[in-house]
């Protein structure tokens, strides 16, 4: 397995990982721009731009784009996040040139025609509406807003419907020109790929890309608080979150290990205590994710409204137990084993590997080898985990409850109080 890195004269990075045993190649362009780089009136434009990039260029219609990639058996897709937007493809060996030319065309030559704009506007409005039928989506949107109120990092990636109804072709063009800077872009490819020909092809396609834009990003300021939604669903959903480390923080790996032993698998504390021993829910899990300047450790569970109070109490008790007594050597070992296995298994997927390399280049400016990642995981101690839990409890929690109707408010406040904070600011969101 061979990794190579080159930078074009304009700053765009090309990184490849040759996996000669594969018959396919995954490649894409990852741009260091997402919803947190939007002004309030722009919220949702990164996602709208991602959608519109597939709706026709100066030389290809939307149908032609779809037919050209599928004519070689390939796939073309995209995704928008808080800090990145990705445009990626997977093709058979030898067809990476087709994929790269399509990616370059949609990024550099999209027309944003009015007819396509109006059609896609309605598609996105339906996508926003669909999230309101998904209680877990509602809960996670509210938890971000509770953690980072009034900030871009706390706003929904899809944006509000009012913004989506207002965006014009000119808005998309201006945002694209001012934010998609070559120095913030990574072309990553993994699989049956050869580095030098890809670099030459990328230079021919992207070498003329320039930008005088300035990247806008306000620093995240974690606040915490409670949110609830009065809409009733079959189950009540709880998301409980605390501020965690950014991905630049050495404690980031402690957060990952803690999340694994706390709620990361069937042997985790929350799964065993809440589901297996008490039968309080079907699903409960924790996750830890980081951004450039902050992060969140979140627990999500869904259960019947009548069981939610007990579920909240169990979650709080388990967190307090880790903070007070630490973790056992056995559960620490299991959490590390799960995390290391996930890291190593991702190397066997060309798609996962391309994304991993692109994110590492955008975040750290280098490829972090699996040996280094595993060393960081192995370095986490029982003492580290206990101190991490203590620091979580020392911070104000963020709580969101959805699905219990009018009872959601009481449950949200109860969860915040259970975590040791009796005085919480709250805001209701009604259906």
NORVEN-V665700 format. One record per pair of residues at least 12 apart in sequence whose C-alpha atoms are under 6 Angstrom apart, sorted by the first residue. I is the first residue (numbers start at 1). J is the second residue. Records with the same first field share a line. If there is no record, write none. Layout:
# NORVEN-V665700
I=J ; J
This chain:
# NORVEN-V665700
1=18 ; 19
2=17 ; 18
3=16 ; 17
4=16
11=182 ; 183
12=182 ; 183 ; 185 ; 186
13=186
14=186 ; 187 ; 188
15=188
16=188 ; 189 ; 190
17=190
18=190 ; 191 ; 192 ; 193
19=191 ; 192
20=192
22=191 ; 192
23=93 ; 192
24=91 ; 92 ; 93 ; 191 ; 192
25=90 ; 91 ; 93 ; 190 ; 191 ; 192
26=89 ; 90 ; 189 ; 190 ; 350 ; 351
27=88 ; 89 ; 188 ; 189
28=87 ; 88 ; 89 ; 187 ; 188
29=86 ; 87 ; 186 ; 187
30=85 ; 86 ; 185 ; 186
31=84 ; 85 ; 184 ; 185
32=83 ; 84 ; 184
33=83 ; 84 ; 85
34=46 ; 81 ; 82 ; 83 ; 84 ; 85
35=82 ; 157
36=82 ; 152 ; 153
37=216 ; 217
43=159
44=157 ; 158 ; 159
47=80
53=106 ; 110
56=110
57=109 ; 110 ; 111
58=109
74=90 ; 91
75=89 ; 90
76=88 ; 89
93=192
112=169
139=400 ; 402
143=400
146=224 ; 225 ; 398
147=222 ; 223 ; 224 ; 398
148=222 ; 223
178=213
179=213
181=211
186=358
188=354 ; 358
189=354
190=350 ; 354
191=350
224=396 ; 397 ; 398
225=398 ; 424 ; 425
226=398 ; 399 ; 400 ; 426
227=400 ; 426 ; 427 ; 428
228=400 ; 401 ; 402 ; 408 ; 409 ; 428 ; 429
229=402 ; 429 ; 430
230=405 ; 406 ; 430 ; 431
231=403 ; 405 ; 431
232=403 ; 404 ; 405
233=403
235=303 ; 304 ; 403
236=302 ; 303 ; 304 ; 305 ; 402 ; 403 ; 404
237=301 ; 302 ; 401 ; 402
238=300 ; 301 ; 400 ; 401
239=299 ; 300 ; 399 ; 400
240=298 ; 299 ; 398 ; 399
241=297 ; 298 ; 397 ; 398
242=296 ; 297 ; 392 ; 397
243=295 ; 296
244=295 ; 296 ; 297
245=294 ; 295
246=290 ; 291 ; 292 ; 293 ; 294 ; 295
247=290 ; 291
253=377
254=380
256=288
257=335
258=385
259=286 ; 287
260=335
261=335
263=285 ; 286
264=285 ; 286
281=303
283=301
284=300 ; 301
285=299 ; 300
286=298 ; 299
305=404
312=415
322=386
323=386 ; 389 ; 390
326=386
327=382
